[in-house]
Amino acid sequence: MKIITEVSSQDITATLVNDTSPFGETNHDRESNAKLREVTDIVESMISDVLWIYQQNKDRNEASMKEAADIAKHVLLSIKEDLEDFSEED
């Protein structure tokens, strides 16, 4: 028997970042920091994948390929803007 379910991006994000914040209690923080490292590895990989999609499709002529590049570029620029705001805080 095959069970199929739909999962939203919010559900995935909530599952990934659940229990990643430290509380100041050694045992909890050890576990939350380990999970945070896993999440950051996933995020880094996903950003690399999105960048690859942009680079591979930005000069293509097909409408769907250009759309993929545009979607990727939009999120990459959004991340860049967030990081610029972050760096200005320090």
DSSP file (Angstrom, degrees, kcal/mol; ACC not computed):
  #  RESIDUE AA STRUCTURE BP1 BP2  ACC     N-H-->O    O-->H-N    N-H-->O    O-->H-N    TCO  KAPPA ALPHA  PHI   PSI    X-CA   Y-CA   Z-CA
    1    1 A M              0   0    0      0, 0.0     2,-0.5     0, 0.0     0, 0.0   0.000 360.0 360.0 360.0 135.5    0.0    0.0    0.0
    2    2 A K        -     0   0    0      2,-0.0     2,-0.5     0, 0.0     0, 0.0  -0.917 360.0-160.3-109.6 128.6    1.3    3.4   -0.9
    3    3 A I        -     0   0    0     -2,-0.5     2,-0.4     2,-0.0     0, 0.0  -0.937   8.1-168.5-109.2 126.9    0.4    6.5    1.1
    4    4 A I        +     0   0    0     -2,-0.5     2,-0.3     2,-0.0    -2,-0.0  -0.947  10.0 171.3-116.7 133.5    0.8    9.9   -0.5
    5    5 A T        -     0   0    0     -2,-0.4     2,-0.4     2,-0.0    -2,-0.0  -0.975  28.5-125.7-138.5 153.5    0.7   13.1    1.4
    6    6 A E        -     0   0    0     -2,-0.3     2,-0.4     0, 0.0    -2,-0.0  -0.828  21.9-166.3 -99.6 138.4    1.4   16.7    0.5
    7    7 A V        -     0   0    0     -2,-0.4     2,-0.1     4,-0.0    -2,-0.0  -0.989  12.9-138.0-125.5 130.4    3.8   18.7    2.7
    8    8 A S     >  -     0   0    0     -2,-0.4     4,-2.1     1,-0.1     5,-0.2  -0.407  24.5-113.8 -83.2 162.2    4.1   22.4    2.5
    9    9 A S  H  > S+     0   0    0      1,-0.2     4,-2.5     2,-0.2     5,-0.2   0.839 119.8  56.7 -63.3 -31.4    7.3   24.3    2.5
   10   10 A Q  H  > S+     0   0    0      2,-0.2     4,-2.7     1,-0.2    -1,-0.2   0.898 105.9  50.0 -65.3 -39.9    6.3   25.7    5.9
   11   11 A D  H  > S+     0   0    0      2,-0.2     4,-2.2     1,-0.2    -2,-0.2   0.917 111.9  47.5 -63.4 -43.4    5.9   22.2    7.2
   12   12 A I  H  X S+     0   0    0     -4,-2.1     4,-2.4     2,-0.2    -2,-0.2   0.938 113.4  47.7 -63.5 -46.6    9.4   21.2    6.0
   13   13 A T  H  X S+     0   0    0     -4,-2.5     4,-2.6     1,-0.2     5,-0.2   0.924 110.9  50.9 -61.3 -45.4   10.9   24.4    7.4
   14   14 A A  H  X S+     0   0    0     -4,-2.7     4,-1.0     1,-0.2    -1,-0.2   0.897 111.4  48.6 -60.1 -40.5    9.3   23.9   10.8
   15   15 A T  H  < S+     0   0    0     -4,-2.2    -1,-0.2    -5,-0.2    -2,-0.2   0.905 113.1  47.7 -66.0 -41.4   10.5   20.3   10.9
   16   16 A L  H  < S+     0   0    0     -4,-2.4    -2,-0.2     1,-0.2    -1,-0.2   0.928 117.9  37.9 -66.8 -45.6   14.1   21.3   10.0
   17   17 A V  H >< S+     0   0    0     -4,-2.6     3,-1.4    -5,-0.2     4,-0.2   0.515  84.4 121.6 -90.4  -3.4   14.4   24.2   12.5
   18   18 A N  T 3< S+     0   0    0     -4,-1.0    -3,-0.0     1,-0.3    -4,-0.0  -0.390  85.8   5.5 -59.0 131.1   12.6   22.6   15.3
   19   19 A D  T 3  S+     0   0    0     -2,-0.1    -1,-0.3     1,-0.1    16,-0.2   0.818  93.1 118.8  64.1  34.8   14.8   22.4   18.4
   20   20 A T    <   +     0   0    0     -3,-1.4    -2,-0.1    15,-0.1    16,-0.1   0.450  48.4  92.2-105.2  -1.6   17.7   24.3   16.8
   21   21 A S  S    S-     0   0    0     -4,-0.2     2,-0.1     1,-0.0    11,-0.1  -0.783  74.9-126.2 -95.5 133.5   17.8   27.2   19.4
   22   22 A P        -     0   0    0      0, 0.0    -2,-0.1     0, 0.0     4,-0.1  -0.407  16.8-168.7 -73.4 153.2   20.0   26.9   22.4
   23   23 A F        -     0   0    0      2,-0.3     3,-0.1    -2,-0.1    -2,-0.0   0.464  50.1-102.7-115.8  -9.1   18.5   27.4   25.9
   24   24 A G  S    S+     0   0    0      1,-0.3     2,-0.5     2,-0.1     3,-0.1   0.543  87.3 119.5  93.0   8.0   21.7   27.7   28.0
   25   25 A E     >  -     0   0    0      1,-0.1     4,-3.2     2,-0.0    -1,-0.3  -0.950  63.8-136.9-110.3 122.1   21.4   24.1   29.2
   26   26 A T  H  > S+     0   0    0     -2,-0.5     4,-2.3     1,-0.2     5,-0.2   0.839  97.2  43.5 -51.0 -51.9   24.4   22.1   28.2
   27   27 A N  H  > S+     0   0    0      2,-0.2     4,-1.8     1,-0.2    -1,-0.2   0.934 118.1  44.7 -64.9 -45.8   22.7   18.8   27.2
   28   28 A H  H  > S+     0   0    0      1,-0.2     4,-3.1     2,-0.2     5,-0.2   0.940 113.9  50.4 -61.3 -46.4   19.9   20.6   25.2
   29   29 A D  H  X S+     0   0    0     -4,-3.2     4,-2.7     1,-0.2     5,-0.2   0.850 105.9  55.5 -64.8 -34.8   22.4   23.0   23.6
   30   30 A R  H  X S+     0   0    0     -4,-2.3     4,-1.7    -5,-0.3    -1,-0.2   0.932 113.9  41.2 -61.1 -45.2   24.7   20.2   22.5
   31   31 A E  H  X S+     0   0    0     -4,-1.8     4,-2.3     2,-0.2    -2,-0.2   0.913 115.4  49.5 -69.4 -43.1   21.8   18.5   20.7
   32   32 A S  H  X S+     0   0    0     -4,-3.1     4,-2.4     1,-0.2    -2,-0.2   0.888 111.3  49.6 -66.9 -36.6   20.3   21.7   19.3
   33   33 A N  H  X S+     0   0    0     -4,-2.7     4,-2.2    -5,-0.2    -1,-0.2   0.873 109.3  52.1 -69.0 -35.9   23.7   22.8   18.0
   34   34 A A  H  X S+     0   0    0     -4,-1.7     4,-1.7    -5,-0.2    -2,-0.2   0.920 112.5  45.4 -63.7 -42.6   24.2   19.4   16.3
   35   35 A K  H  X S+     0   0    0     -4,-2.3     4,-2.5   -16,-0.2    -2,-0.2   0.892 109.9  54.7 -67.4 -38.5   20.8   19.8   14.6
   36   36 A L  H  X S+     0   0    0     -4,-2.4     4,-2.7     1,-0.2    -2,-0.2   0.895 105.7  53.0 -61.2 -40.0   21.6   23.4   13.7
   37   37 A R  H  X S+     0   0    0     -4,-2.2     4,-1.9     2,-0.2    -1,-0.2   0.910 109.5  48.9 -61.2 -41.2   24.8   22.2   12.0
   38   38 A E  H  X S+     0   0    0     -4,-1.7     4,-2.0     2,-0.2    -2,-0.2   0.922 111.5  49.3 -63.1 -43.8   22.8   19.7   10.0
   39   39 A V  H  X S+     0   0    0     -4,-2.5     4,-2.7     1,-0.2    -2,-0.2   0.913 109.8  50.7 -63.2 -43.0   20.3   22.4    9.0
   40   40 A T  H  X S+     0   0    0     -4,-2.7     4,-2.6     1,-0.2    -1,-0.2   0.861 108.0  53.4 -66.1 -33.4   23.0   24.7    7.9
   41   41 A D  H  X S+     0   0    0     -4,-1.9     4,-2.1    -5,-0.2    -1,-0.2   0.915 110.7  47.0 -62.8 -42.2   24.5   22.0    5.7
   42   42 A I  H  X S+     0   0    0     -4,-2.0     4,-2.5     2,-0.2    -2,-0.2   0.923 112.7  48.8 -64.4 -45.2   21.2   21.5    4.1
   43   43 A V  H  X S+     0   0    0     -4,-2.7     4,-2.6     1,-0.2     5,-0.2   0.925 110.8  50.3 -62.3 -45.1   20.7   25.2    3.5
   44   44 A E  H  X S+     0   0    0     -4,-2.6     4,-2.1     1,-0.2    -1,-0.2   0.909 112.1  47.9 -59.5 -42.8   24.2   25.6    2.0
   45   45 A S  H  X S+     0   0    0     -4,-2.1     4,-2.2     2,-0.2    -1,-0.2   0.902 111.3  50.4 -64.9 -41.5   23.5   22.7   -0.3
   46   46 A M  H  X S+     0   0    0     -4,-2.5     4,-2.4     2,-0.2    -2,-0.2   0.904 109.6  50.1 -65.6 -41.1   20.2   24.1   -1.4
   47   47 A I  H  X S+     0   0    0     -4,-2.6     4,-2.6     1,-0.2    -1,-0.2   0.915 110.3  50.8 -63.5 -41.7   21.7   27.5   -2.1
   48   48 A S  H  X S+     0   0    0     -4,-2.1     4,-2.3    -5,-0.2    -2,-0.2   0.901 110.4  49.9 -60.8 -40.7   24.4   25.8   -4.2
   49   49 A D  H  X S+     0   0    0     -4,-2.2     4,-2.3     2,-0.2    -2,-0.2   0.908 111.0  48.3 -64.7 -42.2   21.7   23.9   -6.1
   50   50 A V  H  X S+     0   0    0     -4,-2.4     4,-2.3     2,-0.2    -2,-0.2   0.904 111.3  50.6 -65.9 -41.0   19.7   27.1   -6.8
   51   51 A L  H  X S+     0   0    0     -4,-2.6     4,-2.8     1,-0.2    -2,-0.2   0.911 109.6  51.1 -61.6 -42.1   22.8   28.9   -8.0
   52   52 A W  H  X S+     0   0    0     -4,-2.3     4,-2.6     2,-0.2    -2,-0.2   0.914 108.4  51.8 -61.1 -43.3   23.6   26.0  -10.3
   53   53 A I  H  X S+     0   0    0     -4,-2.3     4,-1.3     2,-0.2    -1,-0.2   0.923 111.8  47.0 -60.0 -44.4   20.1   26.2  -11.7
   54   54 A Y  H >X S+     0   0    0     -4,-2.3     4,-2.0     1,-0.2     3,-0.5   0.959 113.7  46.8 -60.9 -50.9   20.5   29.9  -12.4
   55   55 A Q  H 3< S+     0   0    0     -4,-2.8     4,-0.3     1,-0.2    -2,-0.2   0.861 113.9  47.8 -62.4 -36.9   23.9   29.5  -14.0
   56   56 A Q  H 3< S+     0   0    0     -4,-2.6    -1,-0.2    -5,-0.2    -2,-0.2   0.736 123.2  30.9 -75.6 -22.7   22.8   26.6  -16.2
   57   57 A N  H X< S+     0   0    0     -4,-1.3     3,-1.5    -3,-0.5    12,-0.2   0.527  87.4  93.7-117.3  -7.6   19.6   28.3  -17.4
   58   58 A K  T 3< S+     0   0    0     -4,-2.0    -3,-0.1     1,-0.3    -2,-0.1   0.792  96.6  37.8 -62.4 -29.3   20.2   32.1  -17.5
   59   59 A D  T 3  S+     0   0    0     -4,-0.3    -1,-0.3    -3,-0.0    -2,-0.1   0.287  90.5 117.7-105.9  10.6   21.3   32.1  -21.2
   60   60 A R    <   -     0   0    0     -3,-1.5    -3,-0.1     1,-0.1     9,-0.0  -0.402  57.2-145.4 -77.0 155.7   18.8   29.5  -22.5
   61   61 A N        +     0   0    0     -2,-0.1     2,-0.1     4,-0.1    -1,-0.1   0.695  67.7 101.1 -93.2 -22.6   16.2   30.4  -25.1
   62   62 A E  S  > S-     0   0    0      1,-0.1     4,-2.5     2,-0.0     3,-0.3  -0.423  73.1-133.5 -69.5 137.1   13.4   28.1  -23.8
   63   63 A A  H  > S+     0   0    0      1,-0.2     4,-2.4     2,-0.2     5,-0.2   0.884 105.2  50.9 -58.2 -41.8   10.7   30.0  -21.8
   64   64 A S  H  > S+     0   0    0      2,-0.2     4,-2.0     1,-0.2    -1,-0.2   0.858 110.8  49.2 -67.4 -33.8   10.6   27.4  -19.1
   65   65 A M  H  > S+     0   0    0     -3,-0.3     4,-2.2     2,-0.2    -2,-0.2   0.907 111.6  48.5 -70.0 -42.9   14.4   27.5  -18.7
   66   66 A K  H  X S+     0   0    0     -4,-2.5     4,-2.5     2,-0.2    -2,-0.2   0.894 110.4  52.6 -62.5 -39.3   14.4   31.3  -18.5
   67   67 A E  H  X S+     0   0    0     -4,-2.4     4,-2.6    -5,-0.2    -2,-0.2   0.914 107.8  50.6 -63.2 -42.6   11.6   31.1  -15.9
   68   68 A A  H  X S+     0   0    0     -4,-2.0     4,-2.5     1,-0.2    -1,-0.2   0.917 111.5  48.5 -60.2 -43.4   13.7   28.7  -13.8
   69   69 A A  H  X S+     0   0    0     -4,-2.2     4,-2.9   -12,-0.2    -2,-0.2   0.903 111.3  50.1 -63.4 -41.2   16.7   31.1  -14.0
   70   70 A D  H  X S+     0   0    0     -4,-2.5     4,-2.4     2,-0.2    -2,-0.2   0.908 111.0  48.6 -64.2 -42.4   14.4   34.0  -13.1
   71   71 A I  H  X S+     0   0    0     -4,-2.6     4,-1.9     2,-0.2    -2,-0.2   0.939 114.7  45.7 -61.8 -47.2   13.0   32.1  -10.1
   72   72 A A  H  X S+     0   0    0     -4,-2.5     4,-2.4     1,-0.2    -2,-0.2   0.921 112.7  50.1 -63.2 -44.6   16.5   31.1   -9.0
   73   73 A K  H  X S+     0   0    0     -4,-2.9     4,-2.7     1,-0.2     5,-0.2   0.907 107.7  54.8 -61.9 -41.7   17.9   34.7   -9.5
   74   74 A H  H  X S+     0   0    0     -4,-2.4     4,-1.9     1,-0.2    -1,-0.2   0.932 111.8  42.2 -58.2 -48.2   15.0   36.2   -7.5
   75   75 A V  H  X S+     0   0    0     -4,-1.9     4,-2.4     2,-0.2    -1,-0.2   0.881 113.3  53.0 -70.5 -36.2   15.7   34.0   -4.4
   76   76 A L  H  X S+     0   0    0     -4,-2.4     4,-2.4     2,-0.2    -2,-0.2   0.909 110.6  47.1 -64.5 -40.9   19.5   34.5   -4.7
   77   77 A L  H  X S+     0   0    0     -4,-2.7     4,-2.4     2,-0.2    -1,-0.2   0.865 110.7  52.8 -67.8 -34.9   19.1   38.3   -4.8
   78   78 A S  H  X S+     0   0    0     -4,-1.9     4,-2.3    -5,-0.2    -2,-0.2   0.916 110.3  47.2 -64.4 -43.4   16.7   38.1   -1.8
   79   79 A I  H  X S+     0   0    0     -4,-2.4     4,-2.4     2,-0.2    -2,-0.2   0.915 111.0  52.4 -62.6 -43.3   19.3   36.1    0.1
   80   80 A K  H  X S+     0   0    0     -4,-2.4     4,-2.3     1,-0.2    -2,-0.2   0.922 109.5  48.9 -58.5 -45.4   22.0   38.6   -0.9
   81   81 A E  H  X S+     0   0    0     -4,-2.4     4,-2.4     1,-0.2    -1,-0.2   0.914 110.6  50.4 -62.0 -43.8   19.9   41.5    0.4
   82   82 A D  H  X S+     0   0    0     -4,-2.3     4,-2.2     1,-0.2    -1,-0.2   0.898 111.4  48.7 -61.0 -40.6   19.2   39.7    3.7
   83   83 A L  H  X S+     0   0    0     -4,-2.4     4,-2.5     2,-0.2    -1,-0.2   0.861 109.1  52.4 -69.0 -35.9   22.9   39.0    4.1
   84   84 A E  H  X S+     0   0    0     -4,-2.3     4,-1.4     2,-0.2    -2,-0.2   0.916 110.7  47.7 -65.3 -41.6   23.8   42.7    3.4
   85   85 A D  H  X S+     0   0    0     -4,-2.4     4,-0.7     1,-0.2    -2,-0.2   0.901 112.1  51.4 -62.4 -40.6   21.2   43.8    6.0
   86   86 A F  H >X S+     0   0    0     -4,-2.2     3,-0.9     1,-0.2     4,-0.6   0.906 108.3  50.0 -62.4 -44.2   22.8   41.2    8.4
   87   87 A S  H 3< S+     0   0    0     -4,-2.5     3,-0.5     1,-0.3    -1,-0.2   0.781 104.8  58.8 -69.6 -25.6   26.3   42.5    7.8
   88   88 A E  H 3< S+     0   0    0     -4,-1.4    -1,-0.3     1,-0.2    -2,-0.2   0.706  94.5  66.4 -74.4 -19.7   25.2   46.1    8.4
   89   89 A E  H <<        0   0    0     -3,-0.9    -1,-0.2    -4,-0.7    -2,-0.2   0.794 360.0 360.0 -71.3 -27.8   24.0   45.1   11.9
   90   90 A D     <        0   0    0     -4,-0.6    -1,-0.2    -3,-0.5    -2,-0.2   0.470 360.0 360.0 -83.3 360.0   27.5   44.4   13.2
